[in-house]
Amino acid sequence: MTLQAIRTRGGSALLLGGLVLYAVAMAWLLRLPCRVADGTTRFPGLCAAPPAPAAGGGLLTGGPAGEAPALVGMVTTVVGWFTTNLCALLGLDAEQGVLAQLPVLLLVLVWAATVGAVLRSTGRRTEALVMAGAPAVLLAGFGTWDLWAVLFMTLALLSHDRGHGAAAGVLLGLGASVALFPVAVLLAVLLLAARHRQFRDFLRVLLGAVLTWALVNGPSVLTAWERWTAGLAAMAQRPVEESSLWGTWSRTASSVTGAPPAPAGEHVLPALALGLVAVLVLTLVARQEPDAAQVAFLVLAVFVLLGPRYSLVQVLWLTPLVVLSRQRWPEFAAWQLVELLHWVLRAPPEQTWPALAGAVPGAQDLLGVLRVLILACLVVVVAVDVLRGRGIGAGR
């Protein structure tokens, strides 16, 4: 490696690190109103609860039980144990100051690693830089455990592209221990295996994922089976929300016709099944083998578009997949801008934007339709890329 290459990589790392720190600072500034009296009540869309520490002790000493997923609880416990002992040696109070924000600090490192993985996978610095300061991350990334799953999903795609199926399976198992959406990558590997009728790679990934998930969550499942079954039942019975495609369609149709909004929950499962079949057919008839990131994006985007909700956290799920699938930062920036505008008009209370109080309802409906359309457009352009054999490595 030449000296110039070392300088270039070093400069890229510093620039990306600076942008990640900028995103963290902006996320902290955005939540300053939450620190005032009644801030959480007055700004419910802004002051979402931060990642909660595990139950059973202080923030640094809690175990895997509690609101945190088992895997995150394990990591927090291990790091917290070292931090607590280090503070004891230095005579510091581990429950005060910066050290008391250990879960959030770990999320900062997780996002930095995610951006680095995307840069390593694409080699395109501009797209990685734009992704580092994505509004979805500023608004929701540091308040949800799902950011861990986003990292593991991205690393799994990177490992699979390099031919390390077992490692990809382990990473997917870790990601699924935090949230279920990394299973989209497993489905993508299955669809690619169906294209060639060779399932050895898929079985390797599946075995690694299942064993890892069972190792991490097995004790929790055995000791809290009722809680797991109740969570799965609640997930299956989740009602259709206004933010979803179905809620947006019902609300728009109601405003045009004057009729009351009609329930659309019965269409969710058939639409999801048809969407997944469409992705399967597209994968099978493509001229060249699609990239796993493209198929994973289509699978997850179908779930987000046709599922019962379309939240800002789900935008966070799709963020690295959009960059990996398209590698065109203007499209990514336009998508994030629409999401930001939608949040601006929906999350803060009306008194925050008095000049827009009269126009907010109509603007919310317009942006609700626009955010669905722009994600649908991203699905279409990626589908066209897959159909025409324009993979990630083939260039644009």
Phi, psi and omega per residue, in radians:
M1 nan 2.268 -3.110
T2 -1.352 2.865 3.112
L3 -1.102 -0.644 3.131
Q4 -1.123 -0.682 3.117
A5 -1.148 -0.682 3.112
I6 -1.109 -0.750 3.129
R7 -1.126 -0.689 -3.131
T8 -1.133 -0.800 3.127
R9 -1.150 -0.684 3.104
G10 -1.103 -0.726 3.105
G11 -1.129 -0.684 3.101
S12 -1.108 -0.741 -3.137
A13 -1.118 -0.738 3.116
L14 -1.127 -0.718 -3.138
L15 -1.137 -0.772 3.107
L16 -1.126 -0.731 3.092
G17 -1.064 -0.706 3.099
G18 -1.110 -0.692 3.125
L19 -1.200 -0.645 3.081
V20 -1.112 -0.762 3.092
L21 -1.114 -0.626 3.064
Y22 -1.091 -0.759 3.128
A23 -1.074 -0.720 3.123
V24 -1.115 -0.770 -3.137
A25 -1.099 -0.743 3.123
M26 -1.132 -0.707 3.106
A27 -1.085 -0.668 3.116
W28 -1.198 -0.736 3.134
L29 -1.145 -0.648 3.138
L30 -1.093 -0.462 -3.093
R31 -1.744 0.235 3.053
L32 -1.043 -0.690 3.089
P33 -1.054 -0.377 -3.135
C34 -1.246 -0.280 -3.086
R35 -1.533 -0.159 3.108
V36 -1.492 2.970 3.138
A37 -1.097 2.370 -3.138
D38 1.041 0.363 -3.123
G39 -1.129 -0.707 -3.130
T40 -1.131 -0.622 3.127
T41 -1.280 -0.688 -3.092
R42 -1.339 -0.502 -3.102
F43 -2.194 1.155 -3.080
P44 -1.132 -0.573 3.132
G45 -1.295 -0.391 -3.132
L46 -1.624 -0.655 -2.995
C47 -1.749 0.948 3.021
A48 -1.114 2.578 -3.100
A49 -1.073 2.313 3.094
P50 -1.204 2.903 3.092
P51 -0.951 2.160 -3.046
A52 -1.426 2.539 3.058
P53 -1.226 2.819 3.110
A54 -1.213 2.627 -3.136
A55 -1.315 2.832 3.047
G56 1.762 0.245 3.124
G57 2.855 -2.862 3.125
G58 -1.292 -3.140 -3.071
L59 -1.100 -0.565 -3.089
L60 -1.675 -0.173 -3.036
T61 -2.049 0.038 -3.124
G62 -1.205 2.654 3.136
G63 -1.615 -2.974 -3.102
P64 -1.144 -0.346 -3.124
A65 -1.248 2.802 3.106
G66 1.970 -2.810 -3.060
E67 -1.288 -0.460 3.138
A68 -1.245 2.473 3.030
P69 -1.019 2.754 -3.051
A70 -1.003 -0.766 -3.103
L71 -1.103 -0.794 -3.140
V72 -1.132 -0.667 3.100
G73 -1.083 -0.677 3.105
M74 -1.107 -0.829 -3.128
V75 -1.094 -0.780 -3.130
T76 -1.100 -0.665 -3.137
T77 -1.147 -0.789 -3.114
V78 -1.129 -0.869 3.141
V79 -1.117 -0.688 3.128
G80 -1.117 -0.616 3.121
W81 -1.112 -0.799 3.101
F82 -1.112 -0.736 -3.106
T83 -1.139 -0.733 -3.134
T84 -1.096 -0.769 3.131
N85 -1.189 -0.627 3.092
L86 -1.135 -0.744 3.107
C87 -1.118 -0.629 3.109
A88 -1.124 -0.682 3.111
L89 -1.168 -0.626 -3.105
L90 -1.554 -0.064 -3.140
G91 1.298 0.496 3.141
L92 -1.810 2.792 3.097
D93 -1.649 1.949 -3.077
A94 -1.229 -0.286 -3.099
E95 -1.626 0.132 -3.119
Q96 -2.165 2.718 3.028
G97 1.238 -2.605 -3.046
V98 -1.105 -0.644 -3.086
L99 -1.126 -0.368 3.114
A100 -1.299 -0.189 -3.127
Q101 -1.801 0.625 -3.056
L102 -0.977 -0.803 -3.140
P103 -1.020 -0.706 -3.139
V104 -1.224 -0.679 3.102
L105 -1.093 -0.655 3.080
L106 -1.156 -0.631 3.086
L107 -1.114 -0.597 3.079
V108 -1.078 -0.815 3.108
L109 -1.121 -0.630 3.120
V110 -1.107 -0.761 -3.139
W111 -1.184 -0.684 3.086
A112 -1.061 -0.715 3.111
A113 -1.174 -0.612 3.112
T114 -1.127 -0.802 3.120
V115 -1.097 -0.724 3.105
G116 -1.097 -0.663 3.120
A117 -1.156 -0.691 3.103
V118 -1.145 -0.729 3.090
L119 -1.093 -0.716 3.134
R120 -1.145 -0.624 -3.088
S121 -1.323 -0.702 -3.057
T122 -1.675 -0.542 -3.041
G123 1.238 0.215 -3.096
R124 -1.911 1.888 -3.026
R125 -1.238 -0.638 -3.077
T126 -1.078 -0.821 -3.126
E127 -1.103 -0.688 3.117
A128 -1.148 -0.657 3.119
L129 -1.155 -0.728 3.118
V130 -1.139 -0.706 3.138
M131 -1.130 -0.623 -3.078
A132 -1.024 -0.610 -3.139
G133 -1.848 0.493 -3.105
A134 -1.056 2.343 3.128
P135 -0.994 -0.589 3.135
A136 -1.056 -0.607 3.127
V137 -1.269 -0.734 3.125
L138 -1.059 -0.694 -3.013
L139 -1.517 -0.555 -3.029
A140 -2.290 -0.329 -2.970
G141 -1.113 -0.670 -3.052
F142 -1.654 0.270 3.074
G143 -2.146 0.268 -3.123
T144 -2.509 2.523 3.076
W145 -1.229 -0.290 -3.059
D146 -1.046 -0.333 3.128
L147 -1.074 -0.565 3.051
W148 -1.077 -0.780 -3.139
A149 -1.130 -0.611 3.081
V150 -1.066 -0.749 3.116
L151 -1.088 -0.863 -3.104
F152 -1.113 -0.641 3.096
M153 -1.113 -0.761 3.139
T154 -1.141 -0.751 3.111
L155 -1.155 -0.601 3.103
A156 -1.127 -0.718 3.087
L157 -1.107 -0.731 3.118
L158 -1.092 -0.736 3.136
S159 -1.174 -0.721 -3.133
H160 -1.142 -0.704 3.124
D161 -1.098 -0.461 -3.137
R162 -1.647 0.160 3.057
G163 1.463 0.256 -3.136
H164 -1.777 1.364 -3.062
G165 -1.131 -0.737 -3.124
A166 -1.114 -0.754 3.105
A167 -1.104 -0.693 3.097
A168 -1.076 -0.692 3.107
G169 -1.113 -0.751 3.111
V170 -1.055 -0.774 -3.132
L171 -1.151 -0.661 3.086
L172 -1.160 -0.659 3.074
G173 -1.094 -0.687 3.074
L174 -1.154 -0.735 3.126
G175 -1.127 -0.744 3.126
A176 -1.187 -0.311 3.047
S177 -1.253 -0.328 3.119
V178 -1.721 -0.812 3.132
A179 -2.662 2.803 -3.019
L180 -1.479 -0.287 -2.990
F181 -1.126 -0.414 3.046
P182 -1.070 -0.230 3.061
V183 -1.049 -0.351 3.080
A184 -1.012 -0.620 3.102
V185 -1.180 -0.694 3.103
L186 -1.102 -0.714 3.079
L187 -1.129 -0.659 3.105
A188 -1.093 -0.740 3.107
V189 -1.120 -0.651 3.099
L190 -1.118 -0.762 3.135
L191 -1.138 -0.681 3.088
L192 -1.172 -0.597 3.079
A193 -1.189 -0.660 3.111
A194 -1.128 -0.517 3.130
R195 -1.080 -0.664 -3.100
H196 -1.800 -0.053 -3.084
R197 0.971 0.619 3.076
Q198 -2.261 1.951 -2.955
F199 -1.888 0.209 -3.125
R200 -1.111 -0.782 3.141
D201 -1.117 -0.716 3.131
F202 -1.115 -0.757 -3.131
L203 -1.113 -0.612 3.104
R204 -1.137 -0.779 3.117
V205 -1.151 -0.758 -3.132
L206 -1.078 -0.783 -3.129
L207 -1.088 -0.770 3.101
G208 -1.079 -0.696 -3.118
A209 -1.191 -0.795 -3.100
V210 -1.143 -0.797 -3.126
L211 -1.121 -0.717 3.138
T212 -1.152 -0.778 3.125
W213 -1.070 -0.754 -3.133
A214 -1.148 -0.651 3.137
L215 -1.136 -0.692 -3.101
V216 -1.355 -0.758 -2.986
N217 -1.821 -0.128 -3.103
G218 -0.934 -0.904 3.130
P219 -1.029 -0.678 -3.134
S220 -1.179 -0.673 3.133
V221 -1.142 -0.737 -3.096
L222 -1.196 -0.605 -3.076
T223 -1.601 -0.298 -3.117
A224 -2.398 0.918 -3.091
W225 -1.073 -0.687 -3.120
E226 -1.092 -0.682 3.135
R227 -1.149 -0.665 3.122
W228 -1.173 -0.803 3.141
T229 -1.138 -0.643 3.100
A230 -1.148 -0.665 3.105
G231 -1.157 -0.718 3.103
L232 -1.148 -0.677 3.119
A233 -1.140 -0.721 3.107
A234 -1.126 -0.635 3.114
M235 -1.154 -0.702 -3.123
A236 -1.227 -0.497 -3.080
Q237 -1.786 0.315 -3.101
R238 -1.109 2.237 -3.132
P239 -1.287 2.796 3.104
V240 -1.264 2.261 -3.119
E241 -1.747 2.845 -3.119
E242 -1.126 -0.460 -3.104
S243 -1.293 -0.256 -3.076
S244 -1.339 2.965 3.049
L245 -1.012 -0.713 -3.100
W246 -1.200 -0.724 3.090
G247 -1.149 -0.693 3.103
T248 -1.128 -0.767 3.124
W249 -1.099 -0.793 -3.126
S250 -1.109 -0.729 -3.136
R251 -1.192 -0.712 3.128
T252 -1.170 -0.777 3.119
A253 -1.098 -0.648 3.129
S254 -1.155 -0.692 3.136
S255 -1.197 -0.502 -3.141
V256 -1.406 -0.788 -3.054
T257 -1.583 -0.355 -3.089
G258 1.455 -0.038 3.122
A259 -1.422 2.710 3.097
P260 -1.143 2.602 3.139
P261 -1.010 2.387 -3.133
A262 -1.682 2.466 3.094
P263 -1.156 2.500 -3.087
A264 -2.272 0.266 -3.086
G265 -1.116 -0.492 -3.090
E266 -1.245 -0.212 -3.119
H267 -1.602 -0.130 -3.002
V268 -1.160 -0.952 -3.081
L269 -1.101 -0.808 3.078
P270 -1.052 -0.669 3.141
A271 -1.164 -0.705 3.098
L272 -1.112 -0.736 3.124
A273 -1.091 -0.779 3.125
L274 -1.126 -0.668 3.123
G275 -1.112 -0.762 3.123
L276 -1.163 -0.644 3.068
V277 -1.104 -0.694 3.109
A278 -1.089 -0.705 3.103
V279 -1.144 -0.681 3.100
L280 -1.079 -0.834 -3.137
V281 -1.084 -0.747 3.131
L282 -1.065 -0.713 3.125
T283 -1.148 -0.641 -3.096
L284 -1.289 -0.604 -3.042
V285 -1.670 -0.025 -3.133
A286 -1.070 2.546 -3.128
R287 -1.072 -0.774 3.120
Q288 -2.156 2.838 -3.136
E289 -1.117 2.162 3.129
P290 -1.197 2.849 3.033
D291 -1.388 2.592 -3.133
A292 -1.052 -0.604 3.136
A293 -1.141 -0.653 3.115
Q294 -1.136 -0.813 -3.131
V295 -1.171 -0.703 3.113
A296 -1.090 -0.705 3.096
F297 -1.078 -0.779 -3.125
L298 -1.094 -0.750 3.137
V299 -1.081 -0.861 -3.088
L300 -1.224 -0.645 3.119
A301 -1.157 -0.628 3.062
V302 -1.072 -0.750 3.118
F303 -1.115 -0.734 -3.121
V304 -1.208 -0.759 -3.105
L305 -1.188 -0.762 -3.020
L306 -1.742 -0.028 -3.131
G307 -1.393 -3.106 -3.054
P308 -1.371 -0.124 3.119
R309 -2.636 2.754 3.101
Y310 -2.466 1.555 -3.022
S311 -1.832 3.001 3.121
L312 -1.185 -0.512 3.074
V313 -1.145 -0.638 3.089
Q314 -1.208 -0.531 2.990
V315 -1.067 -0.663 3.088
L316 -1.087 -0.679 3.093
W317 -1.004 -0.752 -3.025
L318 -1.413 -0.257 -2.989
T319 -0.948 -0.961 -3.139
P320 -1.200 -0.518 -3.127
L321 -1.192 -0.628 3.089
V322 -1.127 -0.751 3.125
V323 -1.135 -0.751 -3.129
L324 -1.202 -0.571 -3.050
S325 -1.432 -0.652 -3.049
R326 -1.892 -0.698 3.139
Q327 1.002 0.674 3.042
R328 -2.263 1.856 -3.007
W329 -1.163 -0.530 3.101
P330 -1.075 -0.670 3.102
E331 -1.129 -0.771 3.128
F332 -1.095 -0.763 -3.128
A333 -1.124 -0.695 3.122
A334 -1.118 -0.740 3.111
W335 -1.074 -0.801 -3.140
Q336 -1.172 -0.600 3.109
L337 -1.112 -0.743 3.100
V338 -1.091 -0.739 3.115
E339 -1.104 -0.671 3.116
L340 -1.131 -0.800 3.129
L341 -1.099 -0.697 3.108
H342 -1.092 -0.716 3.119
W343 -1.181 -0.704 -3.103
V344 -1.030 -0.679 -3.101
L345 -1.524 -0.249 -3.046
R346 -1.859 -0.686 -3.009
A347 -1.365 -0.929 -3.084
P348 -1.225 2.705 3.096
P349 -1.206 2.857 -3.059
E350 -1.082 -0.579 -3.111
Q351 -1.186 -0.261 3.110
T352 -1.243 -0.584 -3.135
W353 -2.149 1.217 -3.053
P354 -1.053 -0.561 -3.111
A355 -1.200 -0.410 -3.106
L356 -1.802 0.135 -3.033
A357 -0.995 -0.711 -3.116
G358 -1.331 -0.463 -3.068
A359 -1.679 -0.126 -3.046
V360 -1.044 -0.840 -3.095
P361 -0.994 -0.845 3.128
G362 -1.140 -0.683 3.132
A363 -1.175 -0.646 3.100
Q364 -1.088 -0.775 3.124
D365 -1.105 -0.728 -3.141
L366 -1.104 -0.805 -3.135
L367 -1.241 -0.519 3.054
G368 -1.090 -0.731 3.079
V369 -1.198 -0.710 -3.079
L370 -1.145 -0.688 -3.123
R371 -1.185 -0.591 3.067
V372 -1.201 -0.737 -3.107
L373 -1.152 -0.718 -3.079
I374 -1.227 -0.601 3.054
L375 -1.206 -0.669 3.076
A376 -1.096 -0.651 3.094
C377 -1.131 -0.694 3.083
L378 -1.093 -0.682 3.093
V379 -1.099 -0.736 -3.109
V380 -1.133 -0.804 -3.080
V381 -1.189 -0.626 3.072
V382 -1.199 -0.678 3.092
A383 -1.086 -0.697 3.094
V384 -1.134 -0.713 3.074
D385 -1.031 -0.766 3.135
V386 -1.136 -0.778 -3.091
L387 -1.112 -0.639 -3.110
R388 -1.573 0.027 3.090
G389 1.339 0.452 3.122
R390 -1.662 1.498 -3.137
G391 -1.369 3.039 -3.102
I392 -1.109 -0.684 -3.086
G393 -1.426 -0.122 -3.081
A394 -1.481 -0.195 -3.111
G395 1.437 2.917 -3.072
R396 -2.036 nan nan
